[in-house]
Amino acid sequence: MQTKEAINTIPIQQFIQQVKTADAGNHKEIRIPTQQAKALVFALSTVMANQANRLEQLVIDNKSSGDEVVTVTMDGGSGWK
């Protein structure tokens, strides 16, 4: 589901703003209409699926083709300032 198209994050931004407003007003709960909740769920699932696909592609792209050699030199901290 990874896409180069922009993801509509407006429902997420609206929800964040509602939480900030509720927090500032010391409200105990937030209520949102079902239609707004559906839009929020769709936006969050789209973002999560996109990120999962990007992570999977990153893992595939970064698989080493062979053994990697890593050299570590320990000098006991000389030259530390």
C-alpha positions as CSV (number, residue, x, y, z in Angstrom):
1,M,0.0,0.0,0.0
2,Q,3.0,2.3,-0.2
3,T,2.3,5.2,-2.4
4,K,4.0,8.3,-3.6
5,E,0.8,10.2,-3.4
6,A,0.2,12.5,-0.4
7,I,-1.7,10.9,2.4
8,N,-4.6,12.8,3.8
9,T,-3.6,13.4,7.4
10,I,-6.3,16.1,8.1
11,P,-8.4,13.8,10.3
12,I,-5.3,13.0,12.4
13,Q,-4.5,16.7,12.7
14,Q,-8.1,17.5,13.7
15,F,-8.0,14.8,16.3
16,I,-4.7,16.0,17.7
17,Q,-6.2,19.5,17.9
18,Q,-9.3,18.2,19.7
19,V,-7.1,16.4,22.3
20,K,-5.1,19.6,22.8
21,T,-8.2,21.6,23.3
22,A,-9.7,19.1,25.7
23,D,-6.5,19.0,27.7
24,A,-6.3,22.7,27.9
25,G,-9.9,22.8,29.1
26,N,-9.3,19.9,31.6
27,H,-12.1,17.9,29.9
28,K,-12.4,14.2,31.0
29,E,-13.4,12.9,27.6
30,I,-13.6,13.6,23.9
31,R,-16.5,12.6,21.7
32,I,-16.3,12.5,18.0
33,P,-19.0,11.7,15.4
34,T,-18.9,8.2,13.8
35,Q,-18.0,9.7,10.4
36,Q,-15.1,11.6,11.9
37,A,-14.0,8.4,13.7
38,K,-14.1,6.5,10.4
39,A,-12.0,9.1,8.7
40,L,-9.5,9.0,11.5
41,V,-9.3,5.2,11.4
42,F,-8.8,5.3,7.6
43,A,-6.1,7.9,7.8
44,L,-4.2,6.1,10.6
45,S,-4.4,2.7,8.9
46,T,-3.2,4.3,5.6
47,V,-0.2,5.9,7.4
48,M,0.6,2.7,9.3
49,A,0.4,0.5,6.2
50,N,2.6,3.0,4.3
51,Q,5.2,3.0,7.1
52,A,5.2,-0.8,7.3
53,N,5.8,-1.1,3.6
54,R,8.6,1.5,3.8
55,L,10.3,-0.3,6.6
56,E,10.0,-3.6,4.8
57,Q,11.5,-2.0,1.7
58,L,14.3,-0.5,3.8
59,V,15.2,-4.0,5.2
60,I,15.2,-5.5,1.8
61,D,17.4,-2.7,0.4
62,N,19.9,-2.9,3.2
63,K,20.4,-6.7,3.3
64,S,24.1,-7.3,2.8
65,S,25.1,-9.5,0.0
66,G,27.8,-11.2,2.0
67,D,29.7,-11.1,5.2
68,E,30.3,-7.6,6.5
69,V,33.6,-6.8,8.2
70,V,33.5,-4.4,11.1
71,T,36.7,-3.2,12.6
72,V,36.7,-1.8,16.1
73,T,39.8,-0.2,17.6
74,M,40.0,0.5,21.3
75,D,42.6,3.0,22.4
76,G,41.7,3.2,26.1
77,G,40.2,6.7,25.7
78,S,43.4,8.5,24.7
79,G,42.7,11.7,23.0
80,W,39.4,12.2,24.7
81,K,38.7,15.8,25.6
